[in-house]
Amino acid sequence: MQLSQMATLFAKLASGNSLDMERITRAMTSHPMMISGPDGFDSQLMYLSEGALVSKAGAEGIQCVGRVGDGMGIAIKVVDGSKRAKYATAVYLLKQLGWITPDISEALAEKFMLQGSYTRLDVVGELPLI
């Protein structure tokens, strides 16, 4: 699927215009811990937003979020499949759109936007410009 198709799907999922889609959305937002486990990004986002957002990650750096009742959806794709980049992008974008409060943004950032303990940010070489 193309990103635009995934965003449209989540917009329709969250819109409330289809009884079947609304059932899925209600199941996901009523039991968010069953979506990605108690420590998963999707579960935490739906829990902290108190059911205002429906969220589901996909393989290889995909993240989709829909705003319940508004018929709006977003889809994110991180080319290298990095979860860390995907979460940082999602949190930043959701905050900029006003879909999450600064408090929710901070809570998600503290949990999902940490550098690994083995990350080194030292410059170890240069590529000369030609």
N, CA, C and O atoms as CSV, one atom per row, in Angstrom:
chain,resi,resn,atom,element,x,y,z
A,1,MET,N,N,0.834,-1.193,0.000
A,1,MET,CA,C,0.000,0.000,0.000
A,1,MET,C,C,0.868,1.242,0.000
A,1,MET,O,O,1.971,1.242,0.547
A,2,GLN,N,N,0.374,2.284,-0.605
A,2,GLN,CA,C,1.052,3.571,-0.579
A,2,GLN,C,C,0.741,4.270,0.744
A,2,GLN,O,O,-0.271,3.979,1.383
A,3,LEU,N,N,1.622,5.198,1.153
A,3,LEU,CA,C,1.401,5.920,2.409
A,3,LEU,C,C,0.067,6.654,2.399
A,3,LEU,O,O,-0.638,6.678,3.408
A,4,SER,N,N,-0.279,7.248,1.276
A,4,SER,CA,C,-1.545,7.974,1.203
A,4,SER,C,C,-2.729,7.031,1.420
A,4,SER,O,O,-3.728,7.419,2.025
A,5,GLN,N,N,-2.623,5.808,0.934
A,5,GLN,CA,C,-3.688,4.831,1.138
A,5,GLN,C,C,-3.786,4.413,2.602
A,5,GLN,O,O,-4.885,4.233,3.128
A,6,MET,N,N,-2.630,4.259,3.263
A,6,MET,CA,C,-2.643,3.902,4.685
A,6,MET,C,C,-3.230,5.031,5.528
A,6,MET,O,O,-3.999,4.781,6.456
A,7,ALA,N,N,-2.866,6.272,5.206
A,7,ALA,CA,C,-3.417,7.417,5.939
A,7,ALA,C,C,-4.926,7.500,5.735
A,7,ALA,O,O,-5.667,7.781,6.677
A,8,THR,N,N,-5.379,7.259,4.514
A,8,THR,CA,C,-6.813,7.266,4.221
A,8,THR,C,C,-7.531,6.158,4.966
A,8,THR,O,O,-8.633,6.358,5.479
A,9,LEU,N,N,-6.911,4.991,5.028
A,9,LEU,CA,C,-7.503,3.874,5.765
A,9,LEU,C,C,-7.688,4.223,7.232
A,9,LEU,O,O,-8.740,3.939,7.804
A,10,PHE,N,N,-6.678,4.836,7.855
A,10,PHE,CA,C,-6.792,5.197,9.270
A,10,PHE,C,C,-7.762,6.353,9.478
A,10,PHE,O,O,-8.393,6.448,10.531
A,11,ALA,N,N,-7.889,7.229,8.492
A,11,ALA,CA,C,-8.901,8.284,8.576
A,11,ALA,C,C,-10.293,7.659,8.570
A,11,ALA,O,O,-11.157,8.058,9.350
A,12,LYS,N,N,-10.510,6.688,7.697
A,12,LYS,CA,C,-11.804,6.002,7.636
A,12,LYS,C,C,-12.044,5.162,8.885
A,12,LYS,O,O,-13.162,5.106,9.399
A,13,LEU,N,N,-10.990,4.510,9.370
A,13,LEU,CA,C,-11.103,3.696,10.582
A,13,LEU,C,C,-11.566,4.546,11.756
A,13,LEU,O,O,-12.404,4.113,12.547
A,14,ALA,N,N,-11.027,5.748,11.872
A,14,ALA,CA,C,-11.310,6.612,13.013
A,14,ALA,C,C,-12.516,7.530,12.811
A,14,ALA,O,O,-12.932,8.204,13.753
A,15,SER,N,N,-13.083,7.570,11.612
A,15,SER,CA,C,-14.137,8.547,11.309
A,15,SER,C,C,-15.461,8.278,12.010
A,15,SER,O,O,-16.188,9.217,12.333
A,16,GLY,N,N,-15.782,7.020,12.248
A,16,GLY,CA,C,-17.072,6.682,12.853
A,16,GLY,C,C,-18.188,6.574,11.829
A,16,GLY,O,O,-19.354,6.454,12.204
A,17,ASN,N,N,-17.857,6.614,10.545
A,17,ASN,CA,C,-18.876,6.549,9.492
A,17,ASN,C,C,-19.285,5.125,9.122
A,17,ASN,O,O,-20.280,4.926,8.424
A,18,SER,N,N,-18.532,4.146,9.580
A,18,SER,CA,C,-18.820,2.750,9.275
A,18,SER,C,C,-18.939,1.981,10.590
A,18,SER,O,O,-18.056,2.062,11.443
A,19,LEU,N,N,-20.022,1.242,10.748
A,19,LEU,CA,C,-20.235,0.495,11.989
A,19,LEU,C,C,-19.114,-0.514,12.229
A,19,LEU,O,O,-18.632,-0.649,13.354
A,20,ASP,N,N,-18.697,-1.221,11.181
A,20,ASP,CA,C,-17.627,-2.213,11.333
A,20,ASP,C,C,-16.310,-1.562,11.738
A,20,ASP,O,O,-15.613,-2.066,12.619
A,21,MET,N,N,-15.967,-0.450,11.106
A,21,MET,CA,C,-14.722,0.257,11.435
A,21,MET,C,C,-14.800,0.835,12.842
A,21,MET,O,O,-13.808,0.834,13.571
A,22,GLU,N,N,-15.977,1.330,13.227
A,22,GLU,CA,C,-16.134,1.885,14.564
A,22,GLU,C,C,-15.958,0.810,15.630
A,22,GLU,O,O,-15.394,1.075,16.692
A,23,ARG,N,N,-16.427,-0.377,15.358
A,23,ARG,CA,C,-16.234,-1.490,16.302
A,23,ARG,C,C,-14.755,-1.786,16.499
A,23,ARG,O,O,-14.301,-2.008,17.621
A,24,ILE,N,N,-14.011,-1.787,15.403
A,24,ILE,CA,C,-12.571,-2.031,15.493
A,24,ILE,C,C,-11.906,-0.926,16.304
A,24,ILE,O,O,-11.094,-1.197,17.188
A,25,THR,N,N,-12.252,0.311,16.000
A,25,THR,CA,C,-11.664,1.449,16.715
A,25,THR,C,C,-11.990,1.388,18.202
A,25,THR,O,O,-11.114,1.602,19.041
A,26,ARG,N,N,-13.240,1.100,18.529
A,26,ARG,CA,C,-13.628,1.004,19.946
A,26,ARG,C,C,-12.893,-0.128,20.654
A,26,ARG,O,O,-12.481,0.022,21.804
A,27,ALA,N,N,-12.728,-1.254,19.977
A,27,ALA,CA,C,-11.991,-2.367,20.581
A,27,ALA,C,C,-10.547,-1.969,20.846
A,27,ALA,O,O,-10.002,-2.268,21.908
A,28,MET,N,N,-9.922,-1.288,19.872
A,28,MET,CA,C,-8.524,-0.886,20.031
A,28,MET,C,C,-8.347,0.151,21.135
A,28,MET,O,O,-7.428,0.046,21.947
A,29,THR,N,N,-9.226,1.151,21.164
A,29,THR,CA,C,-9.069,2.221,22.148
A,29,THR,C,C,-9.565,1.820,23.541
A,29,THR,O,O,-9.119,2.381,24.542
A,30,SER,N,N,-10.476,0.860,23.607
A,30,SER,CA,C,-10.949,0.389,24.914
A,30,SER,C,C,-9.965,-0.566,25.579
A,30,SER,O,O,-9.928,-0.678,26.804
A,31,HIS,N,N,-9.174,-1.246,24.770
A,31,HIS,CA,C,-8.195,-2.211,25.278
A,31,HIS,C,C,-6.838,-1.976,24.613
A,31,HIS,O,O,-6.323,-2.854,23.920
A,32,PRO,N,N,-6.262,-0.797,24.822
A,32,PRO,CA,C,-5.026,-0.457,24.110
A,32,PRO,C,C,-3.839,-1.357,24.440
A,32,PRO,O,O,-2.941,-1.522,23.615
A,33,MET,N,N,-3.826,-1.937,25.631
A,33,MET,CA,C,-2.687,-2.767,26.015
A,33,MET,C,C,-2.627,-4.067,25.212
A,33,MET,O,O,-1.601,-4.747,25.207
A,34,MET,N,N,-3.709,-4.409,24.543
A,34,MET,CA,C,-3.720,-5.616,23.725
A,34,MET,C,C,-3.156,-5.360,22.321
A,34,MET,O,O,-2.954,-6.305,21.558
A,35,ILE,N,N,-2.907,-4.118,21.982
A,35,ILE,CA,C,-2.431,-3.783,20.641
A,35,ILE,C,C,-0.926,-3.994,20.525
A,35,ILE,O,O,-0.464,-4.647,19.590
A,36,SER,N,N,-0.166,-3.455,21.455
A,36,SER,CA,C,1.293,-3.628,21.380
A,36,SER,C,C,1.904,-3.945,22.740
A,36,SER,O,O,3.102,-3.747,22.943
A,37,GLY,N,N,1.096,-4.432,23.666
A,37,GLY,CA,C,1.607,-4.753,24.992
A,37,GLY,C,C,1.668,-3.514,25.861
A,37,GLY,O,O,1.551,-2.396,25.360
A,38,PRO,N,N,1.850,-3.701,27.160
A,38,PRO,CA,C,1.799,-2.569,28.088
A,38,PRO,C,C,2.891,-1.525,27.867
A,38,PRO,O,O,2.717,-0.365,28.243
A,39,ASP,N,N,4.001,-1.912,27.271
A,39,ASP,CA,C,5.094,-0.968,27.058
A,39,ASP,C,C,5.240,-0.538,25.605
A,39,ASP,O,O,6.213,0.132,25.258
A,40,GLY,N,N,4.301,-0.908,24.757
A,40,GLY,CA,C,4.385,-0.577,23.341
A,40,GLY,C,C,3.928,0.841,23.041
A,40,GLY,O,O,3.109,1.410,23.763
A,41,PHE,N,N,4.462,1.399,21.976
A,41,PHE,CA,C,4.145,2.769,21.585
A,41,PHE,C,C,2.650,2.938,21.309
A,41,PHE,O,O,2.023,3.873,21.809
A,42,ASP,N,N,2.088,2.037,20.520
A,42,ASP,CA,C,0.665,2.148,20.172
A,42,ASP,C,C,-0.208,2.128,21.416
A,42,ASP,O,O,-1.108,2.955,21.566
A,43,SER,N,N,0.058,1.192,22.297
A,43,SER,CA,C,-0.731,1.074,23.526
A,43,SER,C,C,-0.612,2.328,24.383
A,43,SER,O,O,-1.615,2.837,24.883
A,44,GLN,N,N,0.595,2.821,24.553
A,44,GLN,CA,C,0.812,4.009,25.366
A,44,GLN,C,C,0.149,5.238,24.757
A,44,GLN,O,O,-0.449,6.042,25.472
A,45,LEU,N,N,0.253,5.387,23.435
A,45,LEU,CA,C,-0.352,6.533,22.769
A,45,LEU,C,C,-1.871,6.522,22.935
A,45,LEU,O,O,-2.468,7.548,23.260
A,46,MET,N,N,-2.489,5.373,22.714
A,46,MET,CA,C,-3.953,5.295,22.848
A,46,MET,C,C,-4.385,5.468,24.300
A,46,MET,O,O,-5.407,6.097,24.573
A,47,TYR,N,N,-3.611,4.913,25.232
A,47,TYR,CA,C,-3.932,5.043,26.657
A,47,TYR,C,C,-3.804,6.498,27.115
A,47,TYR,O,O,-4.710,7.030,27.757
A,48,LEU,N,N,-2.688,7.133,26.786
A,48,LEU,CA,C,-2.452,8.507,27.226
A,48,LEU,C,C,-3.407,9.504,26.576
A,48,LEU,O,O,-3.765,10.514,27.182
A,49,SER,N,N,-3.818,9.216,25.341
A,49,SER,CA,C,-4.746,10.123,24.660
A,49,SER,C,C,-6.199,9.823,25.034
A,49,SER,O,O,-7.120,10.462,24.526
A,50,GLU,N,N,-6.396,8.858,25.915
A,50,GLU,CA,C,-7.713,8.481,26.428
A,50,GLU,C,C,-8.690,8.146,25.310
A,50,GLU,O,O,-9.857,8.537,25.348
A,51,GLY,N,N,-8.194,7.414,24.313
A,51,GLY,CA,C,-9.050,6.948,23.229
A,51,GLY,C,C,-9.298,7.949,22.123
A,51,GLY,O,O,-10.096,7.680,21.225
A,52,ALA,N,N,-8.644,9.094,22.157
A,52,ALA,CA,C,-8.822,10.097,21.103
A,52,ALA,C,C,-8.078,9.724,19.830
A,52,ALA,O,O,-8.390,10.222,18.748
A,53,LEU,N,N,-7.088,8.841,19.968
A,53,LEU,CA,C,-6.290,8.408,18.818
A,53,LEU,C,C,-6.293,6.894,18.734
A,53,LEU,O,O,-6.300,6.201,19.752
A,54,VAL,N,N,-6.289,6.387,17.506
A,54,VAL,CA,C,-6.120,4.961,17.257
A,54,VAL,C,C,-4.799,4.814,16.517
A,54,VAL,O,O,-4.544,5.532,15.550
A,55,SER,N,N,-3.961,3.891,16.964
A,55,SER,CA,C,-2.604,3.798,16.443
A,55,SER,C,C,-2.196,2.347,16.238
A,55,SER,O,O,-2.556,1.467,17.020
A,56,LYS,N,N,-1.439,2.114,15.173
A,56,LYS,CA,C,-0.906,0.775,14.930
A,56,LYS,C,C,0.359,0.884,14.110
A,56,LYS,O,O,0.392,1.535,13.066
A,57,ALA,N,N,1.396,0.236,14.599
A,57,ALA,CA,C,2.660,0.173,13.875
A,57,ALA,C,C,2.605,-0.959,12.867
A,57,ALA,O,O,1.833,-1.908,13.009
A,58,GLY,N,N,3.426,-0.842,11.863
A,58,GLY,CA,C,3.555,-1.892,10.870
A,58,GLY,C,C,5.014,-2.265,10.713
A,58,GLY,O,O,5.881,-1.724,11.398
A,59,ALA,N,N,5.275,-3.174,9.827
A,59,ALA,CA,C,6.635,-3.639,9.603
A,59,ALA,C,C,7.472,-2.583,8.892
A,59,ALA,O,O,6.951,-1.721,8.184
A,60,GLU,N,N,8.770,-2.672,9.098
A,60,GLU,CA,C,9.739,-1.849,8.374
A,60,GLU,C,C,9.504,-0.348,8.493
A,60,GLU,O,O,9.545,0.368,7.492
A,61,GLY,N,N,9.258,0.129,9.702
A,61,GLY,CA,C,9.197,1.571,9.940
A,61,GLY,C,C,7.884,2.240,9.619
A,61,GLY,O,O,7.858,3.448,9.383
A,62,ILE,N,N,6.788,1.497,9.599
A,62,ILE,CA,C,5.469,2.084,9.330
A,62,ILE,C,C,4.772,2.403,10.650
A,62,ILE,O,O,4.807,1.604,11.586
A,63,GLN,N,N,4.140,3.569,10.719
A,63,GLN,CA,C,3.326,3.968,11.857
A,63,GLN,C,C,2.105,4.702,11.327
A,63,GLN,O,O,2.238,5.669,10.577
A,64,CYS,N,N,0.913,4.250,11.711
A,64,CYS,CA,C,-0.333,4.880,11.285
A,64,CYS,C,C,-1.126,5.318,12.508
A,64,CYS,O,O,-1.195,4.603,13.507
A,65,VAL,N,N,-1.726,6.508,12.416
A,65,VAL,CA,C,-2.513,7.055,13.519
A,65,VAL,C,C,-3.748,7.724,12.928
A,65,VAL,O,O,-3.667,8.422,11.917
A,66,GLY,N,N,-4.892,7.502,13.571
A,66,GLY,CA,C,-6.127,8.169,13.181
A,66,GLY,C,C,-6.698,8.923,14.361
A,66,GLY,O,O,-6.588,8.483,15.505
A,67,ARG,N,N,-7.306,10.057,14.080
A,67,ARG,CA,C,-7.934,10.861,15.131
A,67,ARG,C,C,-9.415,10.514,15.175
A,67,ARG,O,O,-10.160,10.801,14.237
A,68,VAL,N,N,-9.829,9.903,16.258
A,68,VAL,CA,C,-11.183,9.368,16.399
A,68,VAL,C,C,-12.218,10.494,16.299
A,68,VAL,O,O,-12.126,11.518,16.975
A,69,GLY,N,N,-13.203,10.263,15.431
A,69,GLY,CA,C,-14.294,11.206,15.254
A,69,GLY,C,C,-14.046,12.302,14.241
A,69,GLY,O,O,-14.989,12.966,13.811
A,70,ASP,N,N,-12.788,12.509,13.846
A,70,ASP,CA,C,-12.455,13.598,12.928
A,70,ASP,C,C,-12.283,13.144,11.480
A,70,ASP,O,O,-12.310,13.963,10.561
A,71,GLY,N,N,-12.109,11.856,11.283
A,71,GLY,CA,C,-11.867,11.383,9.923
A,71,GLY,C,C,-10.535,11.840,9.370
A,71,GLY,O,O,-10.404,12.100,8.174
A,72,MET,N,N,-9.538,11.939,10.251
A,72,MET,CA,C,-8.196,12.333,9.832
A,72,MET,C,C,-7.222,11.224,10.198
A,72,MET,O,O,-7.311,10.636,11.276
A,73,GLY,N,N,-6.293,10.944,9.294
A,73,GLY,CA,C,-5.297,9.923,9.545
A,73,GLY,C,C,-3.945,10.324,8.996
A,73,GLY,O,O,-3.848,11.106,8.050
A,74,ILE,N,N,-2.903,9.780,9.600
A,74,ILE,CA,C,-1.539,10.003,9.102
A,74,ILE,C,C,-0.840,8.663,8.991
A,74,ILE,O,O,-1.164,7.711,9.701
A,75,ALA,N,N,0.116,8.608,8.098
A,75,ALA,CA,C,0.960,7.428,7.934
A,75,ALA,C,C,2.399,7.896,7.804
A,75,ALA,O,O,2.697,8.839,7.071
A,76,ILE,N,N,3.280,7.228,8.521
A,76,ILE,CA,C,4.711,7.558,8.538
A,76,ILE,C,C,5.482,6.339,8.076
A,76,ILE,O,O,5.149,5.211,8.440
A,77,LYS,N,N,6.506,6.562,7.278
A,77,LYS,CA,C,7.398,5.479,6.843
A,77,LYS,C,C,8.834,5.938,7.035
A,77,LYS,O,O,9.250,6.953,6.477
A,78,VAL,N,N,9.585,5.191,7.823
A,78,VAL,CA,C,11.008,5.444,8.002
A,78,VAL,C,C,11.734,4.431,7.120
A,78,VAL,O,O,11.596,3.223,7.312
A,79,VAL,N,N,12.495,4.919,6.166
A,79,VAL,CA,C,13.072,4.067,5.132
A,79,VAL,C,C,13.940,2.953,5.701
A,79,VAL,O,O,13.888,1.823,5.214
A,80,ASP,N,N,14.737,3.251,6.726
A,80,ASP,CA,C,15.616,2.204,7.260
A,80,ASP,C,C,14.912,1.316,8.290
A,80,ASP,O,O,15.529,0.401,8.837
A,81,GLY,N,N,13.644,1.571,8.557
A,81,GLY,CA,C,12.871,0.730,9.473
A,81,GLY,C,C,13.095,1.025,10.944
A,81,GLY,O,O,12.623,0.275,11.798
A,82,SER,N,N,13.798,2.091,11.259
A,82,SER,CA,C,14.147,2.414,12.640
A,82,SER,C,C,12.923,2.778,13.474
A,82,SER,O,O,12.157,3.675,13.123
A,83,LYS,N,N,12.758,2.066,14.579
A,83,LYS,CA,C,11.662,2.388,15.498
A,83,LYS,C,C,11.914,3.723,16.175
A,83,LYS,O,O,10.986,4.505,16.379
A,84,ARG,N,N,13.160,3.986,16.523
A,84,ARG,CA,C,13.484,5.216,17.240
A,84,ARG,C,C,13.125,6.442,16.398
A,84,ARG,O,O,12.549,7.401,16.910
A,85,ALA,N,N,13.464,6.409,15.116
A,85,ALA,CA,C,13.126,7.528,14.228
A,85,ALA,C,C,11.624,7.619,14.011
A,85,ALA,O,O,11.069,8.716,13.945
A,86,LYS,N,N,10.972,6.482,13.901
A,86,LYS,CA,C,9.518,6.447,13.688
A,86,LYS,C,C,8.791,7.064,14.878
A,86,LYS,O,O,7.873,7.865,14.702
A,87,TYR,N,N,9.197,6.693,16.080
A,87,TYR,CA,C,8.542,7.226,17.265
A,87,TYR,C,C,8.792,8.726,17.413
A,87,TYR,O,O,7.874,9.478,17.740
A,88,ALA,N,N,10.016,9.158,17.176
A,88,ALA,CA,C,10.347,10.578,17.280
A,88,ALA,C,C,9.532,11.388,16.277
A,88,ALA,O,O,9.017,12.456,16.611
A,89,THR,N,N,9.416,10.889,15.061
A,89,THR,CA,C,8.636,11.571,14.028
A,89,THR,C,C,7.165,11.623,14.409
A,89,THR,O,O,6.520,12.662,14.269
A,90,ALA,N,N,6.637,10.514,14.886
A,90,ALA,CA,C,5.221,10.454,15.266
A,90,ALA,C,C,4.918,11.428,16.403
A,90,ALA,O,O,3.946,12.179,16.335
A,91,VAL,N,N,5.739,11.417,17.439
A,91,VAL,CA,C,5.511,12.305,18.582
A,91,VAL,C,C,5.580,13.766,18.137
A,91,VAL,O,O,4.720,14.566,18.505
A,92,TYR,N,N,6.586,14.113,17.359
A,92,TYR,CA,C,6.732,15.494,16.884
A,92,TYR,C,C,5.536,15.908,16.033
A,92,TYR,O,O,4.974,16.985,16.233
A,93,LEU,N,N,5.149,15.065,15.094
A,93,LEU,CA,C,4.045,15.379,14.197
A,93,LEU,C,C,2.718,15.497,14.947
A,93,LEU,O,O,1.952,16.431,14.709
A,94,LEU,N,N,2.447,14.560,15.847
A,94,LEU,CA,C,1.202,14.603,16.617
A,94,LEU,C,C,1.126,15.846,17.500
A,94,LEU,O,O,0.054,16.424,17.680
A,95,LYS,N,N,2.253,16.246,18.037
A,95,LYS,CA,C,2.290,17.467,18.857
A,95,LYS,C,C,2.043,18.693,17.985
A,95,LYS,O,O,1.279,19.580,18.366
A,96,GLN,N,N,2.681,18.749,16.822
A,96,GLN,CA,C,2.505,19.887,15.919
A,96,GLN,C,C,1.070,19.990,15.414
A,96,GLN,O,O,0.559,21.095,15.234
A,97,LEU,N,N,0.416,18.860,15.184
A,97,LEU,CA,C,-0.976,18.856,14.735
A,97,LEU,C,C,-1.955,19.193,15.858
A,97,LEU,O,O,-3.123,19.478,15.595
A,98,GLY,N,N,-1.488,19.162,17.104
A,98,GLY,CA,C,-2.350,19.417,18.244
A,98,GLY,C,C,-3.172,18.204,18.644
A,98,GLY,O,O,-4.165,18.325,19.361
A,99,TRP,N,N,-2.753,17.029,18.176
A,99,TRP,CA,C,-3.477,15.794,18.501
A,99,TRP,C,C,-3.106,15.282,19.884
A,99,TRP,O,O,-3.873,14.537,20.495
A,100,ILE,N,N,-1.941,15.672,20.383
A,100,ILE,CA,C,-1.538,15.305,21.740
A,100,ILE,C,C,-1.088,16.571,22.465
A,100,ILE,O,O,-0.638,17.536,21.847
A,101,THR,N,N,-1.219,16.543,23.770
A,101,THR,CA,C,-0.810,17.681,24.596
A,101,THR,C,C,0.698,17.632,24.832
A,101,THR,O,O,1.324,16.593,24.620
A,102,PRO,N,N,1.282,18.742,25.269
A,102,PRO,CA,C,2.705,18.716,25.614
A,102,PRO,C,C,3.036,17.678,26.692
A,102,PRO,O,O,4.116,17.088,26.671
A,103,ASP,N,N,2.116,17.453,27.629
A,103,ASP,CA,C,2.351,16.453,28.677
A,103,ASP,C,C,2.448,15.043,28.089
A,103,ASP,O,O,3.322,14.264,28.468
A,104,ILE,N,N,1.549,14.727,27.169
A,104,ILE,CA,C,1.598,13.412,26.514
A,104,ILE,C,C,2.857,13.303,25.679
A,104,ILE,O,O,3.506,12.257,25.655
A,105,SER,N,N,3.205,14.380,24.995
A,105,SER,CA,C,4.423,14.398,24.188
A,105,SER,C,C,5.655,14.107,25.040
A,105,SER,O,O,6.516,13.319,24.647
A,106,GLU,N,N,5.738,14.739,26.199
A,106,GLU,CA,C,6.873,14.517,27.099
A,106,GLU,C,C,6.900,13.088,27.625
A,106,GLU,O,O,7.962,12.469,27.697
A,107,ALA,N,N,5.733,12.564,27.992
A,107,ALA,CA,C,5.666,11.188,28.506
A,107,ALA,C,C,6.120,10.190,27.446
A,107,ALA,O,O,6.860,9.254,27.747
A,108,LEU,N,N,5.680,10.390,26.216
A,108,LEU,CA,C,6.094,9.491,25.130
A,108,LEU,C,C,7.577,9.655,24.808
A,108,LEU,O,O,8.274,8.673,24.554
A,109,ALA,N,N,8.054,10.897,24.820
A,109,ALA,CA,C,9.469,11.153,24.532
A,109,ALA,C,C,10.372,10.494,25.559
A,109,ALA,O,O,11.402,9.920,25.204
A,110,GLU,N,N,9.999,10.569,26.820
A,110,GLU,CA,C,10.802,9.959,27.880
A,110,GLU,C,C,10.928,8.454,27.702
A,110,GLU,O,O,11.950,7.864,28.053
A,111,LYS,N,N,9.903,7.841,27.163
A,111,LYS,CA,C,9.890,6.391,27.040
A,111,LYS,C,C,10.415,5.881,25.696
A,111,LYS,O,O,11.036,4.819,25.635
A,112,PHE,N,N,10.169,6.630,24.623
A,112,PHE,CA,C,10.452,6.102,23.286
A,112,PHE,C,C,11.494,6.870,22.486
A,112,PHE,O,O,11.832,6.465,21.374
A,113,MET,N,N,12.006,7.960,23.021
A,113,MET,CA,C,12.983,8.744,22.266
A,113,MET,C,C,14.333,8.792,22.981
A,113,MET,O,O,14.968,9.843,23.066
A,114,LEU,N,N,14.751,7.652,23.486
A,114,LEU,CA,C,16.028,7.558,24.187
A,114,LEU,C,C,17.102,7.034,23.261
A,114,LEU,O,O,16.838,6.188,22.407
A,115,GLN,N,N,18.305,7.534,23.429
A,115,GLN,CA,C,19.429,6.974,22.682
A,115,GLN,C,C,19.855,5.687,23.363
A,115,GLN,O,O,19.806,5.568,24.587
A,116,GLY,N,N,20.267,4.737,22.562
A,116,GLY,CA,C,20.748,3.486,23.107
A,116,GLY,C,C,22.017,3.680,23.917
A,116,GLY,O,O,22.744,4.654,23.719
A,117,SER,N,N,22.280,2.763,24.818
A,117,SER,CA,C,23.464,2.894,25.673
A,117,SER,C,C,24.759,2.679,24.899
A,117,SER,O,O,25.832,3.020,25.396
A,118,TYR,N,N,24.682,2.124,23.701
A,118,TYR,CA,C,25.878,1.872,22.908
A,118,TYR,C,C,26.032,2.850,21.763
A,118,TYR,O,O,26.813,2.613,20.841
A,119,THR,N,N,25.288,3.958,21.814
A,119,THR,CA,C,25.368,4.963,20.761
A,119,THR,C,C,26.538,5.888,21.029
A,119,THR,O,O,26.694,6.415,22.131
A,120,ARG,N,N,27.371,6.082,19.992
A,120,ARG,CA,C,28.476,7.029,20.086
A,120,ARG,C,C,28.253,8.098,19.046
A,120,ARG,O,O,27.939,7.797,17.894
A,121,LEU,N,N,28.407,9.312,19.433
A,121,LEU,CA,C,28.204,10.421,18.516
A,121,LEU,C,C,29.522,11.122,18.191
A,121,LEU,O,O,29.540,12.322,17.915
A,122,ASP,N,N,30.639,10.359,18.226
A,122,ASP,CA,C,31.948,10.906,17.904
A,122,ASP,C,C,32.183,10.868,16.401
A,122,ASP,O,O,31.801,9.906,15.734
A,123,VAL,N,N,32.804,11.899,15.873
A,123,VAL,CA,C,33.193,11.911,14.460
A,123,VAL,C,C,34.440,11.038,14.337
A,123,VAL,O,O,35.436,11.274,15.021
A,124,VAL,N,N,34.385,10.041,13.475
A,124,VAL,CA,C,35.515,9.134,13.331
A,124,VAL,C,C,36.180,9.222,11.964
A,124,VAL,O,O,37.159,8.522,11.705
A,125,GLY,N,N,35.666,10.062,11.101
A,125,GLY,CA,C,36.265,10.226,9.782
A,125,GLY,C,C,35.521,11.270,8.983
A,125,GLY,O,O,34.452,11.733,9.381
A,126,GLU,N,N,36.089,11.631,7.869
A,126,GLU,CA,C,35.480,12.625,6.995
A,126,GLU,C,C,35.620,12.174,5.564
A,126,GLU,O,O,36.553,11.454,5.210
A,127,LEU,N,N,34.681,12.604,4.746
A,127,LEU,CA,C,34.732,12.350,3.311
A,127,LEU,C,C,35.021,13.676,2.646
A,127,LEU,O,O,34.213,14.600,2.733
A,128,PRO,N,N,36.171,13.787,1.975
A,128,PRO,CA,C,36.528,15.086,1.378
A,128,PRO,C,C,35.569,15.438,0.245
A,128,PRO,O,O,35.136,14.574,-0.518
A,129,LEU,N,N,35.247,16.734,0.154
A,129,LEU,CA,C,34.400,17.217,-0.924
A,129,LEU,C,C,35.242,17.392,-2.188
A,129,LEU,O,O,36.373,17.876,-2.135
A,130,ILE,N,N,34.688,17.002,-3.287
A,130,ILE,CA,C,35.433,17.106,-4.560
A,130,ILE,C,C,34.919,18.271,-5.341
A,130,ILE,O,O,35.403,18.540,-6.440
